[in-house]
Amino acid sequence: MNRFKSYSWENRPKNLDADEIRSPFSVLDDYYDEWSFDYENDLEEWEYSVIAYDCFKEGALGSGEDLLYMYKAVLKISEALFVINDLIEIGHTFPMYTEEQVNLENRKSLWFPKNLNKRERMDPYKTIKTVFKNIELQRLRDYLWEFLVYGLSARPCDDMFDFEQVNLVFKQIHKLVSIAYLLINRNELDWKETKC
């Protein structure tokens, strides 16, 4: 059975293999191990390189290789979260945190996603759904590709996007990546055992 048949072909995962589609949490786990807590600064530097007359380069901004890795990570994390959203659409349920649990988590954790409000931390799955209502998966992939191109060049994206649009899209990207980290840090599921 093809779970994604209700979506047009361009709004289906294209960068995940069959095992990753069956176990989307494993994708989150893979990138969590390799891409450290510094992702917030990395995303901010990527956004800066898209809108400024500067490129993502060696030195303060890292290297082009780092940007290519981030592009791939965000792309796969986004598609994995899209699969998780699809699971919710077909009736799979995930636990929702209470306000008390979120407050306790905030006090205990060294890392906490500051860009997610309390409601989004209580029910990150609803936030995933909202992000994909705002930006379809294919459009998000298109943005990521354009941002990669502009991030690697020394030209700002002002000929294609206005800066406010870039900022809004990066906020959505940042939410998705923060939700991925939140889900992994909570360790709600046994990533190796969960097959969807």
C-alpha beads as a LAMMPS data file, in Angstrom:
LAMMPS data file: protein, C-alpha beads

196 atoms
195 bonds

1 atom types
1 bond types

-500.0 500.0 xlo xhi
-500.0 500.0 ylo yhi
-500.0 500.0 zlo zhi

Masses

1 110.0

Atoms # bond

1 1 1 0.000 0.000 0.000
2 1 1 1.330 3.407 -0.962
3 1 1 0.722 5.732 1.990
4 1 1 1.592 8.798 -0.080
5 1 1 -0.820 8.196 -2.978
6 1 1 -3.005 11.151 -1.958
7 1 1 -0.032 13.488 -2.537
8 1 1 1.083 14.627 -5.955
9 1 1 4.381 13.022 -6.970
10 1 1 6.415 16.142 -6.198
11 1 1 5.147 16.250 -2.604
12 1 1 6.486 12.841 -1.650
13 1 1 9.829 12.025 -0.010
14 1 1 12.511 11.831 -2.709
15 1 1 15.697 11.730 -0.664
16 1 1 14.831 8.938 1.769
17 1 1 15.320 5.296 0.948
18 1 1 12.658 2.668 1.746
19 1 1 14.167 1.840 5.160
20 1 1 14.249 5.522 6.113
21 1 1 10.601 5.936 5.086
22 1 1 9.665 2.914 7.225
23 1 1 11.647 4.285 10.173
24 1 1 11.744 8.103 9.902
25 1 1 12.961 8.539 13.479
26 1 1 16.194 6.790 12.510
27 1 1 16.901 9.660 10.082
28 1 1 16.564 12.168 12.917
29 1 1 18.837 10.022 15.065
30 1 1 21.495 9.780 12.335
31 1 1 21.794 13.545 11.941
32 1 1 21.562 14.205 15.659
33 1 1 24.717 12.126 16.171
34 1 1 26.670 14.064 13.542
35 1 1 25.272 17.594 13.638
36 1 1 25.781 18.961 17.124
37 1 1 23.909 21.507 19.188
38 1 1 25.469 24.249 17.080
39 1 1 22.757 23.907 14.429
40 1 1 21.124 27.194 15.524
41 1 1 24.263 29.183 14.703
42 1 1 24.784 27.161 11.520
43 1 1 21.278 27.998 10.275
44 1 1 21.739 31.683 11.124
45 1 1 25.051 31.761 9.225
46 1 1 23.416 30.030 6.254
47 1 1 20.612 32.604 6.223
48 1 1 23.157 35.437 6.428
49 1 1 25.099 34.002 3.483
50 1 1 21.888 33.918 1.416
51 1 1 20.965 37.568 1.978
52 1 1 24.424 39.191 2.168
53 1 1 27.151 39.977 -0.348
54 1 1 29.154 37.188 1.198
55 1 1 29.264 33.451 0.797
56 1 1 29.378 30.601 3.261
57 1 1 33.146 30.220 3.234
58 1 1 36.179 29.129 5.225
59 1 1 36.612 30.973 8.490
60 1 1 33.786 32.360 10.595
61 1 1 31.092 30.916 8.359
62 1 1 32.596 27.449 7.962
63 1 1 33.123 26.004 4.501
64 1 1 31.174 25.119 1.397
65 1 1 31.447 21.485 2.430
66 1 1 29.763 22.347 5.751
67 1 1 26.952 24.076 3.878
68 1 1 26.457 21.072 1.597
69 1 1 26.247 18.839 4.669
70 1 1 23.686 21.180 6.287
71 1 1 21.634 21.244 3.091
72 1 1 21.517 17.447 2.990
73 1 1 20.753 17.204 6.718
74 1 1 17.894 19.715 6.590
75 1 1 16.530 18.085 3.443
76 1 1 16.454 14.600 4.972
77 1 1 15.211 15.805 8.369
78 1 1 12.381 17.690 6.628
79 1 1 11.373 14.633 4.626
80 1 1 11.509 12.403 7.721
81 1 1 9.256 14.849 9.581
82 1 1 6.939 14.871 6.557
83 1 1 6.682 11.068 6.861
84 1 1 5.938 11.421 10.584
85 1 1 3.253 13.992 9.711
86 1 1 1.787 11.515 7.226
87 1 1 1.631 8.883 9.972
88 1 1 -0.446 11.297 12.048
89 1 1 -2.712 11.959 9.056
90 1 1 -3.486 8.235 8.777
91 1 1 -4.241 7.895 12.486
92 1 1 -0.952 7.088 14.241
93 1 1 -0.725 8.855 17.595
94 1 1 2.282 10.113 19.500
95 1 1 2.386 11.254 23.122
96 1 1 1.743 14.887 23.925
97 1 1 3.631 16.494 26.807
98 1 1 1.856 18.302 29.610
99 1 1 2.791 21.824 30.648
100 1 1 4.436 20.426 33.790
101 1 1 6.550 17.992 31.743
102 1 1 7.691 20.807 29.440
103 1 1 8.618 22.987 32.443
104 1 1 10.569 20.122 34.030
105 1 1 12.273 19.390 30.710
106 1 1 13.231 23.064 30.433
107 1 1 14.841 23.050 33.901
108 1 1 16.701 19.745 33.427
109 1 1 17.990 20.127 29.907
110 1 1 21.226 21.842 28.910
111 1 1 19.728 22.409 25.497
112 1 1 16.229 23.588 24.802
113 1 1 14.759 24.951 21.549
114 1 1 14.219 28.624 22.253
115 1 1 12.396 29.198 18.976
116 1 1 9.507 26.903 19.977
117 1 1 6.850 28.243 22.310
118 1 1 5.374 26.167 25.134
119 1 1 2.416 24.944 23.057
120 1 1 4.751 23.857 20.239
121 1 1 6.942 21.983 22.753
122 1 1 3.879 20.297 24.271
123 1 1 2.674 19.045 20.884
124 1 1 5.508 19.231 18.333
125 1 1 3.565 16.989 15.944
126 1 1 0.920 19.676 15.496
127 1 1 3.701 22.166 14.725
128 1 1 5.066 19.813 12.040
129 1 1 1.606 19.746 10.468
130 1 1 1.407 23.559 10.569
131 1 1 4.812 23.964 8.902
132 1 1 3.809 21.656 6.042
133 1 1 0.530 23.531 5.636
134 1 1 2.542 26.745 5.259
135 1 1 5.154 25.278 2.895
136 1 1 4.543 22.174 0.811
137 1 1 7.378 19.659 0.835
138 1 1 8.386 20.304 -2.780
139 1 1 8.397 24.071 -2.259
140 1 1 10.595 23.591 0.813
141 1 1 13.018 21.492 -1.263
142 1 1 13.043 24.263 -3.902
143 1 1 13.834 26.876 -1.257
144 1 1 16.621 24.734 0.207
145 1 1 18.215 24.309 -3.224
146 1 1 18.060 28.039 -3.985
147 1 1 19.435 28.854 -0.533
148 1 1 22.288 26.411 -1.115
149 1 1 23.126 28.076 -4.438
150 1 1 23.019 31.599 -2.981
151 1 1 24.881 30.489 0.148
152 1 1 27.750 29.227 -1.986
153 1 1 27.856 32.345 -4.167
154 1 1 28.944 35.857 -3.259
155 1 1 25.672 37.315 -4.533
156 1 1 22.664 37.967 -2.297
157 1 1 19.327 36.485 -3.247
158 1 1 17.606 39.861 -3.655
159 1 1 17.057 39.237 -7.368
160 1 1 14.888 36.194 -6.595
161 1 1 13.545 36.610 -3.035
162 1 1 12.973 39.490 -0.707
163 1 1 14.748 39.289 2.630
164 1 1 11.502 39.003 4.597
165 1 1 10.555 35.911 2.586
166 1 1 13.963 34.343 3.224
167 1 1 13.615 35.045 6.944
168 1 1 10.119 33.483 7.083
169 1 1 11.296 30.319 5.327
170 1 1 14.362 30.006 7.569
171 1 1 12.078 30.328 10.610
172 1 1 10.102 27.322 9.355
173 1 1 13.307 25.380 8.650
174 1 1 14.565 26.256 12.121
175 1 1 11.287 24.983 13.637
176 1 1 11.594 21.652 11.823
177 1 1 15.202 21.122 12.911
178 1 1 14.374 22.150 16.495
179 1 1 11.467 19.694 16.585
180 1 1 13.774 16.930 15.359
181 1 1 16.193 17.655 18.215
182 1 1 13.351 17.899 20.701
183 1 1 11.973 14.486 19.690
184 1 1 15.381 12.844 19.898
185 1 1 16.245 14.445 23.227
186 1 1 12.966 13.219 24.672
187 1 1 13.771 9.717 23.528
188 1 1 10.038 8.967 23.577
189 1 1 10.457 6.103 21.175
190 1 1 13.003 3.359 20.767
191 1 1 14.354 4.598 17.434
192 1 1 15.737 1.204 16.447
193 1 1 12.456 -0.624 17.068
194 1 1 9.980 1.879 15.659
195 1 1 8.927 0.956 12.157
196 1 1 6.208 2.896 10.451

Bonds

1 1 1 2
2 1 2 3
3 1 3 4
4 1 4 5
5 1 5 6
6 1 6 7
7 1 7 8
8 1 8 9
9 1 9 10
10 1 10 11
11 1 11 12
12 1 12 13
13 1 13 14
14 1 14 15
15 1 15 16
16 1 16 17
17 1 17 18
18 1 18 19
19 1 19 20
20 1 20 21
21 1 21 22
22 1 22 23
23 1 23 24
24 1 24 25
25 1 25 26
26 1 26 27
27 1 27 28
28 1 28 29
29 1 29 30
30 1 30 31
31 1 31 32
32 1 32 33
33 1 33 34
34 1 34 35
35 1 35 36
36 1 36 37
37 1 37 38
38 1 38 39
39 1 39 40
40 1 40 41
41 1 41 42
42 1 42 43
43 1 43 44
44 1 44 45
45 1 45 46
46 1 46 47
47 1 47 48
48 1 48 49
49 1 49 50
50 1 50 51
51 1 51 52
52 1 52 53
53 1 53 54
54 1 54 55
55 1 55 56
56 1 56 57
57 1 57 58
58 1 58 59
59 1 59 60
60 1 60 61
61 1 61 62
62 1 62 63
63 1 63 64
64 1 64 65
65 1 65 66
66 1 66 67
67 1 67 68
68 1 68 69
69 1 69 70
70 1 70 71
71 1 71 72
72 1 72 73
73 1 73 74
74 1 74 75
75 1 75 76
76 1 76 77
77 1 77 78
78 1 78 79
79 1 79 80
80 1 80 81
81 1 81 82
82 1 82 83
83 1 83 84
84 1 84 85
85 1 85 86
86 1 86 87
87 1 87 88
88 1 88 89
89 1 89 90
90 1 90 91
91 1 91 92
92 1 92 93
93 1 93 94
94 1 94 95
95 1 95 96
96 1 96 97
97 1 97 98
98 1 98 99
99 1 99 100
100 1 100 101
101 1 101 102
102 1 102 103
103 1 103 104
104 1 104 105
105 1 105 106
106 1 106 107
107 1 107 108
108 1 108 109
109 1 109 110
110 1 110 111
111 1 111 112
112 1 112 113
113 1 113 114
114 1 114 115
115 1 115 116
116 1 116 117
117 1 117 118
118 1 118 119
119 1 119 120
120 1 120 121
121 1 121 122
122 1 122 123
123 1 123 124
124 1 124 125
125 1 125 126
126 1 126 127
127 1 127 128
128 1 128 129
129 1 129 130
130 1 130 131
131 1 131 132
132 1 132 133
133 1 133 134
134 1 134 135
135 1 135 136
136 1 136 137
137 1 137 138
138 1 138 139
139 1 139 140
140 1 140 141
141 1 141 142
142 1 142 143
143 1 143 144
144 1 144 145
145 1 145 146
146 1 146 147
147 1 147 148
148 1 148 149
149 1 149 150
150 1 150 151
151 1 151 152
152 1 152 153
153 1 153 154
154 1 154 155
155 1 155 156
156 1 156 157
157 1 157 158
158 1 158 159
159 1 159 160
160 1 160 161
161 1 161 162
162 1 162 163
163 1 163 164
164 1 164 165
165 1 165 166
166 1 166 167
167 1 167 168
168 1 168 169
169 1 169 170
170 1 170 171
171 1 171 172
172 1 172 173
173 1 173 174
174 1 174 175
175 1 175 176
176 1 176 177
177 1 177 178
178 1 178 179
179 1 179 180
180 1 180 181
181 1 181 182
182 1 182 183
183 1 183 184
184 1 184 185
185 1 185 186
186 1 186 187
187 1 187 188
188 1 188 189
189 1 189 190
190 1 190 191
191 1 191 192
192 1 192 193
193 1 193 194
194 1 194 195
195 1 195 196
